Amino acid sequence: MPTESTKKEEYYVTSSNLRAKAAEWKKKIAGYNLHRMKPDPEKSCLLVVDMQNYFLDSQSPTFTPGGLAILPNVRRLIGAFRQRRLPVIYTAHVHKSNRMDGGILGWWWEGMVLEGTKDAEIHPDIGPLPEEKVILKHRYSAFYNTDLEIVLRCLGVSDIIITGVMTNLCCESTARDAYFRDYRVFFLMDATGTVDEELHLSTLRNLAFGFAYVTDTEEILGGRPDQTRERKRKPNRR
């Protein structure tokens, strides 16, 4: 995991090279990313996972460089969804204390996001509006012991567009749980981030193979529509 001495040039991705990196990732997962879909604008929501100061501050023990790189794309997506009057739902990973609700996470990780602190707040560049829902969670998945599913059902959502951090932990866990509940999952390779490229790419492959259509910001925003038919062919199971 990156330390405080990590320099920007050592990050696996930055906002300036994200587009080129995403093009590489798309090629590498192409053999798995076969279940192509287009989100239904009447039944879609944007899920912004854990884009909190705790993960985006370079001094944090859980600093996530990929989170800084994706910040501009997440901001664009939020703006587009708001303009179209589509729901934007945030999650925030918080704890009261290690003893109260930390559990094994308190042993596993250095540091903890304590509720009510500056660390726990959503990054100011993409803060939620007063009417937007923030799901408070204590574990990786945004579905685990939260009211997310109730909110989605009340909003009539069937398609979930997942963004945020970390790609391989909270984003992936949430994507899997969404798939288990029969939601159509759109996982954005250039709007999710983690601590290194290997972890990021592994999640993209895994989710493309069995849980989600892995796509990018431009396709979701309609700037580069995919002309391929949905579910062109199925991968072989081994």
N, C-alpha and C positions, 0 to 999 in steps of 0.2 A: 504494500500500500504506500502511496506517496507520502513523504515526510514533509516537514515544514520547509526543508531546503530544496524541495522539488522546484525546478525552474520551468517556465512556460514552454520552453523549447523541448522539454522532456515529456510533455503531456502526449498521450497517444492521439489526441485529436484537439483541435482548436476551432474556433468559429471561422477562421480564415481557410482552413483546409478541410472543413467538414464535408463540403460538397464532393470533393475528390475522393475522400475516404468512403463516403456513402456509395459512390459509383463502384468502388472496389468491393465493398461488402455485398452489394447487390449481385455482382457477378459470382461471388463465392458461394452464395446461398441459392443461386438460381435453380439448382437441381432439386432443392427441397421446397422451394416457394411456389407451389403449384396450384394452390387453392386461391386463385385471384378473385377478389370481390370489389364491388363498389358500394360505399356506404349509402344507406338510405337517408337522405337529408331530413326526412320527417321523423326518423327514429334513431338519430345519432346523438352521441354526447362526447365531449372531450374530457378525458380524465388526466389531470395534472398531478403526478405522483411525487410527493415529498420534495418539491422544489423549495426547500427551506434553507435559511442561512447556515444552519449546522452542516449541511452537505456542500454548500457552495462557497464557504469561507476557507481560503487556503490555509488558515491557521488551525482549522478544526482537525481533530484526530480521525475524522471520517470524511475528509475532503474528497470530493468527487470531481476530478477535472473535466470529465465528460459533461457534467452538469452545466459548467460555464460555457462550454462549446455550443450546447444546444439552446441556450437561453434565448437567442434571437429568434430561432424557429418556433419555440414554444410561445413566445410573445406574439408572433405573427398568427399562429393558430388560434390563440385566445381571442385576438382581435377579430379574426374572421368569423369565429363561432358567435361572438357577441353581436357582430353586425348582422348575422343571419338569424339572430334570436334563437340560437341553439344552446342547449345547456352546457355549461362549463362546471365541472366538479373537481374540487381539489382534495388531496389527502395530505395529512400532516402526521408524521410519526412522532409521538410524544409519550412521555412517561411521567407519572407522579413522583416516583422514586424507585430505586433499584429494589427495595424491599417490598414495595406495594405492588408493582406490576412489571418489574424488569424480567423476572424469571431467568431462563437460560441466556437471554440476550445480554443481561447484565454481566454474565460470566464470559460470554463469547467475545464481546466488543469492548474496546477502550472507549470510555466516555458514554454519555447518554443525553438524549434530547429531553430536557425537562420542560414540562408544560408551563406556559406563562412567561417564558424567557425570550430574549431576543433571538437566540438560536432557533427556537421553535417556529418563528414567524416565517411565512412565505416570503421569498425574495421580493424586495420592493418593486422591481421592474415588472413583476407579473402578479401583483397582489390581487386577491379576490375582491369583487364588488360586494357591498353589504347583502345583496339578495342571493349571492352564489353560495352553494353548499360547500363546507369544508368537513371532510370525514376525518375524525380523529381516530387513530389506530395505534395499537401497541405491538403489532406483529407485522411481518412482511406484507401479507396479502391485505388489500383494502377491503376484502369481503369478510375477513375473519373477525367475528364478534363486533361487527359494525352495522350501521343501518344503510349501507350502500345499496344493497339489493332492494330494500323498500323504496328508496329514492328513485332508483332506476325504473322500478315497476310503476310507480306513480307518474313518472315522466313519459312512460310508454317507450322506453329505450330498448332497442334490440341490437344496436351496433355501437361498440365502444372503441374509441380511438385513444390509444394509450401513449402517454408521453411522461417524461420525468426521469427520476433516479431511484435506485440504481437499476440499470438494465437487467442484471442477472439476479437481483434479490427481490425488491418490492415490485418492480414492474413485471418481471417474469412470473412471480407468484400470483399477482393479481390477474395477469393474462390467463394463466392456467385455470384459476378459480372461475374466471368469467366463462371460459370455454366449457367447464364442467356444468355450468348453469345454462348452457345453450345460447349464450350471447355470441354474436359474430365479433371477432376480435381483429382490430387493425393495429398493428404494432409498428411504430415509426422508428426506423433505423437511425434517422438523423434528428430525432427529437426525444431520444432516450440516451442516457449516458451512464458510464460507470468509471472504474479506476484504471482499467487497462483494456487494450484492444482484444486480447485473447478471450477474456470473459464476455465482452460485448458480442463478439462474433459467434461464440459458442451458443449464447442465448438466441441470437437471430436464427441460427441453424435449427436449434431444438424447437423453437416456436413455429417456424415455417413448416417443419416436418409434421407437427402434430397438433398445433393449437391456434395458429393465427396466420393472417395474411400480413407478411412483413412488407411495409411500403415506406413512403417518405412524405415529407411535408408538401412538396409541389403537387403530388398526385392527390392528396387529400384536399388541397386548396383549389384543385381543378386546373392548375397551370399546365399539367402534363398528364392528361387522361390516359389510362391504360386501355389499349384497344383489344387486349386479349380476352377471350371469353372466360367467364367465371368457371373455375374448376375444370380446366382443360383436360387434365389427366391426373390420376392418382399415383402417389409414390408406392413402390413395392415395399411391403412390410417384411422385415427379416426376423 
